[in-house]
Amino acid sequence: MRRTNTATQQPPSIVDDEPDVAVREPMRTEFAFTLPRGYVDDSGTVHRSGIMRLATARDELVPLRDDRVRENSAYLTVVLLARVITSIGTVTDVHVGVVENLFAADLAFLQDMYRQINSEGHTRAAVRCPECAHNFEVDLSGSRLGES
């Protein structure tokens, strides 16, 4: 039996389990959005654009200890969105009170966006035209005027 000196052996190479892709996009952790209606602050200013980041396991676990969520499970959405939205317009302190004062259409929009980015990792969705059957992608973040 022959012994080898392990100190001089090369470390094993890192194996990438993902198939080779021609263009690999860097991982995005923040996603811009444009609210359908907009958040109206105390001074009456309407804020429509914002940023949402990917949720962590902690973001999903911490709200479960919140008494408001324990009393009303529907409140989980409000607490969770307050944790992952980093800004709405010039409002950078997005807290539960801000999310509570969003219009219902904006809350539904943000819930859909949260599900999309945290399950798919992007805000694009594949769709098919019902008339011509053409396949294409749309950006669900509503980042351009008139989109949602």
KOLVOGU-744324 format. One line per 2 residues: number of its first residue (from 1); their letters; for each residue y, z, x of N, C-alpha, C. Coordinates in nm, 2 decimals, always signed. Example, Ala and Ser with C-alpha at 12.3 -4.5 7.8 and 13.67 -1.06 7.14 Angstrom:
% KOLVOGU-744324
1 = as = -0.57/+0.78/+1.32/-0.45/+0.78/+1.23/-0.33/+0.78/+1.32 | -0.22/+0.71/+1.28/-0.11/+0.71/+1.37/+0.00/+0.79/+1.29
***
This chain:
% KOLVOGU-744324
1 = mr = -0.12/+0.00/+0.09/+0.00/+0.00/+0.00/+0.12/+0.00/+0.09 | +0.21/-0.08/+0.06/+0.33/-0.10/+0.14/+0.45/-0.04/+0.06
3 = rt = +0.53/+0.05/+0.13/+0.65/+0.11/+0.07/+0.77/+0.03/+0.10 | +0.86/+0.03/+0.01/+0.99/-0.04/+0.03/+1.10/+0.06/+0.03
5 = nt = +1.20/+0.03/+0.10/+1.31/+0.12/+0.10/+1.40/+0.09/-0.02 | +1.41/+0.18/-0.11/+1.48/+0.16/-0.23/+1.63/+0.15/-0.21
7 = at = +1.68/+0.21/-0.10/+1.82/+0.21/-0.07/+1.88/+0.07/-0.04 | +1.79/-0.01/+0.01/+1.84/-0.15/+0.04/+1.81/-0.25/-0.06
9 = qq = +1.74/-0.21/-0.17/+1.71/-0.31/-0.27/+1.84/-0.33/-0.36 | +1.85/-0.45/-0.41/+1.96/-0.49/-0.49/+1.94/-0.43/-0.63
11 = pp = +2.04/-0.38/-0.70/+2.03/-0.33/-0.83/+1.99/-0.45/-0.93 | +1.92/-0.42/-1.03/+1.89/-0.53/-1.13/+2.02/-0.59/-1.19
13 = si = +2.01/-0.72/-1.22/+2.13/-0.78/-1.27/+2.14/-0.74/-1.42 | +2.26/-0.74/-1.47/+2.29/-0.71/-1.61/+2.25/-0.83/-1.69
15 = vd = +2.17/-0.81/-1.80/+2.12/-0.91/-1.88/+2.20/-0.92/-2.01 | +2.25/-1.04/-2.03/+2.33/-1.06/-2.15/+2.24/-1.11/-2.26
17 = de = +2.22/-1.04/-2.37/+2.13/-1.07/-2.47/+2.18/-1.18/-2.57 | +2.31/-1.20/-2.56/+2.38/-1.30/-2.65/+2.35/-1.44/-2.59
19 = pd = +2.32/-1.54/-2.68/+2.31/-1.68/-2.63/+2.44/-1.73/-2.57 | +2.43/-1.82/-2.48/+2.55/-1.88/-2.42/+2.62/-1.96/-2.52
21 = va = +2.75/-1.93/-2.53/+2.84/-2.00/-2.62/+2.94/-2.07/-2.54 | +2.98/-2.19/-2.59/+3.07/-2.27/-2.51/+3.21/-2.20/-2.50
23 = vr = +3.26/-2.14/-2.60/+3.38/-2.06/-2.60/+3.36/-1.93/-2.65 | +3.38/-1.82/-2.57/+3.36/-1.69/-2.62/+3.49/-1.62/-2.64
25 = ep = +3.53/-1.58/-2.76/+3.66/-1.52/-2.78/+3.65/-1.37/-2.74 | +3.76/-1.32/-2.68/+3.77/-1.18/-2.65/+3.76/-1.10/-2.77
27 = mr = +3.71/-0.98/-2.76/+3.70/-0.89/-2.88/+3.84/-0.85/-2.92 | +3.86/-0.87/-3.05/+3.99/-0.82/-3.11/+3.97/-0.69/-3.18
29 = te = +4.06/-0.60/-3.16/+4.05/-0.47/-3.22/+4.17/-0.44/-3.32 | +4.27/-0.53/-3.32/+4.38/-0.52/-3.41/+4.40/-0.65/-3.48
31 = fa = +4.43/-0.64/-3.61/+4.45/-0.76/-3.69/+4.58/-0.75/-3.77 | +4.65/-0.86/-3.77/+4.78/-0.86/-3.84/+4.75/-0.90/-3.99
33 = ft = +4.83/-0.85/-4.08/+4.82/-0.89/-4.22/+4.96/-0.90/-4.28 | +4.96/-0.97/-4.40/+5.08/-0.97/-4.48/+5.04/-0.93/-4.62
35 = lp = +5.10/-0.83/-4.67/+5.07/-0.77/-4.80/+5.12/-0.87/-4.91 | +5.04/-0.88/-5.02/+5.08/-0.97/-5.13/+5.22/-0.92/-5.19
37 = rg = +5.23/-0.79/-5.21/+5.36/-0.74/-5.27/+5.45/-0.67/-5.17 | +5.39/-0.58/-5.09/+5.47/-0.51/-4.99/+5.49/-0.36/-5.02
39 = yv = +5.51/-0.29/-4.92/+5.53/-0.14/-4.93/+5.68/-0.12/-4.94 | +5.73/-0.05/-5.04/+5.87/-0.02/-5.06/+5.89/+0.13/-5.01
41 = dd = +5.97/+0.14/-4.91/+6.00/+0.27/-4.85/+6.10/+0.35/-4.94 | +6.14/+0.47/-4.89/+6.23/+0.55/-4.97/+6.37/+0.49/-4.98
43 = sg = +6.41/+0.41/-4.89/+6.54/+0.35/-4.89/+6.54/+0.21/-4.97 | +6.42/+0.17/-5.02/+6.42/+0.05/-5.10/+6.38/-0.07/-5.02
45 = tv = +6.36/-0.06/-4.89/+6.32/-0.17/-4.81/+6.18/-0.21/-4.83 | +6.15/-0.34/-4.84/+6.02/-0.39/-4.86/+5.96/-0.43/-4.73
47 = hr = +5.84/-0.38/-4.70/+5.77/-0.41/-4.57/+5.64/-0.48/-4.61 | +5.62/-0.60/-4.56/+5.50/-0.68/-4.59/+5.40/-0.70/-4.48
49 = sg = +5.45/-0.71/-4.36/+5.36/-0.74/-4.25/+5.31/-0.61/-4.19 | +5.19/-0.61/-4.13/+5.14/-0.49/-4.07/+5.02/-0.52/-3.98
51 = im = +4.97/-0.41/-3.92/+4.86/-0.42/-3.83/+4.75/-0.32/-3.87 | +4.63/-0.37/-3.87/+4.51/-0.28/-3.90/+4.42/-0.29/-3.78
53 = rl = +4.37/-0.18/-3.74/+4.27/-0.18/-3.62/+4.13/-0.16/-3.68 | +4.04/-0.20/-3.59/+3.90/-0.17/-3.63/+3.87/-0.02/-3.64
55 = at = +3.78/+0.01/-3.73/+3.75/+0.15/-3.76/+3.64/+0.20/-3.66 | +3.65/+0.32/-3.62/+3.55/+0.39/-3.54/+3.46/+0.47/-3.63
57 = ar = +3.35/+0.52/-3.57/+3.26/+0.60/-3.65/+3.34/+0.73/-3.69 | +3.42/+0.78/-3.61/+3.50/+0.90/-3.64/+3.60/+0.87/-3.76
59 = de = +3.65/+0.75/-3.76/+3.74/+0.72/-3.88/+3.67/+0.72/-4.01 | +3.54/+0.69/-4.01/+3.46/+0.70/-4.13/+3.40/+0.83/-4.16
61 = lv = +3.39/+0.92/-4.06/+3.33/+1.05/-4.08/+3.43/+1.16/-4.12 | +3.55/+1.16/-4.05/+3.65/+1.26/-4.07/+3.69/+1.27/-4.22
63 = pl = +3.72/+1.16/-4.29/+3.76/+1.17/-4.43/+3.66/+1.24/-4.52 | +3.54/+1.24/-4.48/+3.43/+1.30/-4.56/+3.45/+1.45/-4.57
65 = rd = +3.52/+1.51/-4.47/+3.55/+1.66/-4.47/+3.68/+1.69/-4.54 | +3.75/+1.59/-4.59/+3.88/+1.61/-4.65/+3.86/+1.66/-4.80
67 = dr = +3.92/+1.77/-4.83/+3.91/+1.83/-4.97/+3.94/+1.73/-5.08 | +4.04/+1.65/-5.06/+4.08/+1.55/-5.16/+3.97/+1.45/-5.18
69 = vr = +3.90/+1.41/-5.08/+3.78/+1.32/-5.09/+3.67/+1.39/-5.16 | +3.65/+1.51/-5.13/+3.54/+1.59/-5.19/+3.56/+1.60/-5.34
71 = en = +3.68/+1.62/-5.38/+3.72/+1.63/-5.52/+3.71/+1.50/-5.60 | +3.75/+1.39/-5.53/+3.75/+1.26/-5.59/+3.71/+1.16/-5.48
73 = sa = +3.59/+1.10/-5.49/+3.54/+1.01/-5.39/+3.62/+0.89/-5.38 | +3.69/+0.85/-5.48/+3.78/+0.73/-5.48/+3.89/+0.74/-5.38
75 = yl = +3.92/+0.87/-5.35/+4.03/+0.90/-5.25/+3.99/+0.86/-5.11 | +3.87/+0.84/-5.09/+3.82/+0.80/-4.95/+3.89/+0.68/-4.90
77 = tv = +3.91/+0.58/-4.98/+3.98/+0.46/-4.95/+4.12/+0.49/-4.89 | +4.19/+0.58/-4.96/+4.33/+0.61/-4.92/+4.33/+0.67/-4.78
79 = vl = +4.25/+0.77/-4.76/+4.24/+0.85/-4.64/+4.19/+0.75/-4.52 | +4.09/+0.67/-4.55/+4.04/+0.58/-4.45/+4.15/+0.48/-4.41
81 = la = +4.21/+0.42/-4.50/+4.31/+0.32/-4.47/+4.43/+0.38/-4.39 | +4.47/+0.50/-4.43/+4.57/+0.57/-4.35/+4.54/+0.59/-4.21
83 = rv = +4.41/+0.60/-4.18/+4.37/+0.62/-4.04/+4.37/+0.49/-3.96 | +4.34/+0.37/-4.02/+4.32/+0.25/-3.95/+4.45/+0.16/-3.95
85 = it = +4.54/+0.18/-4.04/+4.66/+0.10/-4.05/+4.76/+0.16/-3.95 | +4.80/+0.08/-3.85/+4.88/+0.13/-3.74/+5.03/+0.11/-3.78
87 = si = +5.06/+0.01/-3.86/+5.20/-0.01/-3.90/+5.21/-0.10/-4.02 | +5.31/-0.08/-4.10/+5.35/-0.17/-4.21/+5.50/-0.19/-4.19
89 = gt = +5.54/-0.31/-4.15/+5.68/-0.34/-4.12/+5.72/-0.25/-4.01 | +5.84/-0.18/-4.03/+5.89/-0.09/-3.93/+5.83/+0.05/-3.94
91 = vt = +5.75/+0.07/-4.04/+5.69/+0.20/-4.06/+5.56/+0.21/-3.97 | +5.58/+0.30/-3.87/+5.47/+0.32/-3.77/+5.39/+0.45/-3.80
93 = dv = +5.44/+0.53/-3.88/+5.37/+0.66/-3.92/+5.31/+0.63/-4.06 | +5.20/+0.56/-4.05/+5.13/+0.53/-4.18/+5.04/+0.65/-4.21
95 = hv = +5.07/+0.72/-4.31/+4.99/+0.84/-4.35/+4.94/+0.82/-4.50 | +4.87/+0.92/-4.55/+4.82/+0.91/-4.68/+4.93/+0.89/-4.79
97 = gv = +5.04/+0.95/-4.77/+5.15/+0.93/-4.86/+5.20/+0.78/-4.87 | +5.20/+0.71/-4.76/+5.24/+0.57/-4.76/+5.13/+0.49/-4.83
99 = ve = +5.01/+0.51/-4.81/+4.90/+0.44/-4.87/+4.90/+0.47/-5.02 | +4.92/+0.59/-5.06/+4.93/+0.63/-5.20/+5.04/+0.55/-5.28
101 = nl = +5.14/+0.51/-5.21/+5.25/+0.44/-5.27/+5.25/+0.29/-5.26 | +5.14/+0.24/-5.22/+5.12/+0.09/-5.22/+5.09/+0.05/-5.36
103 = fa = +5.13/-0.08/-5.39/+5.09/-0.14/-5.52/+4.94/-0.16/-5.52 | +4.88/-0.16/-5.64/+4.74/-0.18/-5.65/+4.69/-0.31/-5.59
105 = ad = +4.77/-0.41/-5.60/+4.73/-0.54/-5.54/+4.72/-0.53/-5.39 | +4.81/-0.46/-5.33/+4.81/-0.44/-5.19/+4.70/-0.35/-5.14
107 = la = +4.67/-0.25/-5.22/+4.55/-0.16/-5.19/+4.42/-0.24/-5.19 | +4.41/-0.32/-5.29/+4.29/-0.40/-5.30/+4.28/-0.50/-5.19
109 = fl = +4.39/-0.56/-5.15/+4.40/-0.65/-5.04/+4.35/-0.59/-4.91 | +4.40/-0.47/-4.88/+4.37/-0.39/-4.76/+4.22/-0.35/-4.76
111 = qd = +4.17/-0.31/-4.88/+4.03/-0.27/-4.88/+3.94/-0.39/-4.85 | +3.97/-0.51/-4.90/+3.90/-0.63/-4.87/+3.91/-0.66/-4.72
113 = my = +4.03/-0.65/-4.67/+4.05/-0.68/-4.52/+3.97/-0.58/-4.44 | +3.97/-0.46/-4.47/+3.90/-0.35/-4.40/+3.75/-0.39/-4.39
115 = rq = +3.69/-0.43/-4.51/+3.55/-0.46/-4.51/+3.52/-0.59/-4.43 | +3.61/-0.68/-4.44/+3.59/-0.81/-4.36/+3.60/-0.79/-4.21
117 = in = +3.70/-0.72/-4.16/+3.71/-0.71/-4.01/+3.61/-0.61/-3.96 | +3.56/-0.51/-4.04/+3.47/-0.41/-3.98/+3.32/-0.46/-4.00
119 = se = +3.30/-0.56/-4.08/+3.16/-0.61/-4.09/+3.15/-0.74/-4.01 | +3.25/-0.83/-4.02/+3.24/-0.96/-3.95/+3.32/-0.96/-3.82
121 = gh = +3.41/-0.88/-3.80/+3.49/-0.87/-3.67/+3.61/-0.97/-3.67 | +3.64/-1.03/-3.78/+3.75/-1.12/-3.79/+3.79/-1.13/-3.94
123 = tr = +3.90/-1.20/-3.96/+3.95/-1.22/-4.10/+3.93/-1.36/-4.16 | +3.85/-1.44/-4.09/+3.82/-1.57/-4.14/+3.70/-1.57/-4.23
125 = aa = +3.70/-1.65/-4.33/+3.59/-1.67/-4.42/+3.56/-1.81/-4.44 | +3.43/-1.85/-4.44/+3.39/-1.98/-4.47/+3.39/-2.01/-4.62
127 = vr = +3.45/-2.12/-4.66/+3.46/-2.15/-4.80/+3.43/-2.30/-4.82 | +3.40/-2.34/-4.95/+3.37/-2.48/-4.98/+3.46/-2.52/-5.10
129 = cp = +3.52/-2.63/-5.08/+3.61/-2.69/-5.19/+3.52/-2.72/-5.31 | +3.55/-2.67/-5.43/+3.47/-2.69/-5.55/+3.48/-2.84/-5.60
131 = ec = +3.58/-2.91/-5.56/+3.59/-3.05/-5.60/+3.52/-3.15/-5.51 | +3.55/-3.14/-5.38/+3.50/-3.24/-5.28/+3.38/-3.19/-5.20
133 = ah = +3.35/-3.06/-5.21/+3.24/-2.99/-5.14/+3.27/-2.99/-4.98 | +3.39/-3.00/-4.94/+3.43/-2.99/-4.80/+3.42/-2.85/-4.76
135 = nf = +3.36/-2.82/-4.64/+3.35/-2.68/-4.59/+3.47/-2.66/-4.49 | +3.53/-2.54/-4.50/+3.64/-2.51/-4.41/+3.65/-2.36/-4.41
137 = ev = +3.74/-2.31/-4.32/+3.76/-2.16/-4.30/+3.90/-2.13/-4.35 | +3.92/-2.01/-4.41/+4.05/-1.96/-4.44/+4.07/-1.83/-4.38
139 = dl = +4.19/-1.79/-4.35/+4.23/-1.66/-4.29/+4.26/-1.57/-4.40 | +4.18/-1.47/-4.42/+4.20/-1.37/-4.53/+4.32/-1.28/-4.51
141 = sg = +4.37/-1.27/-4.39/+4.48/-1.18/-4.36/+4.61/-1.22/-4.43 | +4.62/-1.34/-4.47/+4.75/-1.38/-4.54/+4.86/-1.38/-4.44
143 = sr = +4.84/-1.43/-4.32/+4.94/-1.42/-4.22/+5.05/-1.52/-4.23 | +5.03/-1.62/-4.31/+5.14/-1.72/-4.33/+5.20/-1.70/-4.47
145 = lg = +5.32/-1.73/-4.49/+5.39/-1.71/-4.62/+5.32/-1.78/-4.73 | +5.30/-1.71/-4.84/+5.23/-1.76/-4.95/+5.08/-1.75/-4.95
147 = es = +5.02/-1.69/-4.85/+4.88/-1.68/-4.84/+4.84/-1.53/-4.87 | +4.72/-1.51/-4.92/+4.67/-1.38/-4.94/+4.52/-1.38/-4.93
***
